[in-house]
Amino acid sequence: MWRKRTSEKPKRLRVGLALSGGAARGIAHVGVLKVLEEHNIRVDCIAGTSAGAVVAGAYAAGLSLADLEDVGRKMRWRNMGRVTLSKLGIQHNERMGEFIRERFPVTRFEDLKMPLAVVAADLRTGETVVLKDEGDLAFAIRASCALPGWYVPVTDEGGRQLVDGGLVANVPTAAVRSLGADVVIAVDVNAEGAKFMGAPQSLIGVLMQSMIVVHRTAAARQLELADVVIRPKIGHIRWDEMGRADELIAAGEHAARACLEEIRFALEPPAEPPRKWLRRWQSEAANKSEKHLTSS
């Protein structure tokens, strides 16, 4: 029996964006967002770790891309922290919270324009801590950016000492998937490693290179949860070079444009399953074909 064709449009797939940590390199995320907006690829939810949390938080809060670019160009390390006498770190990053409250349109998870997840790590247990749904956005971003040894850990209401989320999930694909994303686009600003370092020439160099290897191995597992991975070619830029914002944004744009076809393919609605009569006809035809080959 023939069925009347439906005029209903297929459900639009929800897009989730996972922005990696990477210190100054995180400014490249802005270039990716610019290209997605230019090509009308709507982001429905977003997650960020460390520097990615700053960009993700600003975007979810409703900061325009023009303002986000301006923040990226003006941000300096002095905006992030101040020296402290604490035994737990060289600096407090409370200044980062002030920076966020001065520039973001809203600073509560409840008031954001889209669902956001910010990833931090519990220093004592090593567990992943995903901050979302409610609470102070500035606190969450500070926690996600609290690099152990440099910044003093951020303590939450439960007494947990929270530090940089890059220790547990530098590319927060699982976090954005938990927000209901059907298609996850990950941006890994550390994909090229540290080309500026060259071959290790000292014990410190060996330790640094070893840390990069461990970091990339962990990120590889996280990237398996992504449908599309954007990898800006910025391995030649150090993590502390905030003054290269224009170059980083341009690299993010270039990498995102290179992935547009892959993104569009991932966003195509799933094919409608064959109707019952079509499946039955295909099965009968296959049986007849098999019998014909057997008899001959």
ZIHU-V667661 format. One line per field, one symbol per residue. psi: psi as a letter, one per 30 degrees, with the letter a starting at -180 (. if undefined). Layout:
BEGIN
psi = ???
END
This chain:
BEGIN
psi = kkkkkkgkkkkkkkkkkjkllgbeffffeeeeeeeeeeghjkkflklkkceeeeeeeeeffgkleeeeeeeeefklfffellklgkfflelkgeeeeeeefffkelgkefglflkkkkkakjeefglkjjklelajeeeeeeefgijkeekkkkkafggkjkakfffeifjheeeeeffgkekkjkjjfgegbiffeakkgleeeeeeeeeeeeeeeeeeeeffflekkkikigffklfgiffheeeeeeeeeeeeefgeeeeeeffkkkkkkkleeeeeeeeeeeeeeeeeeef.
END
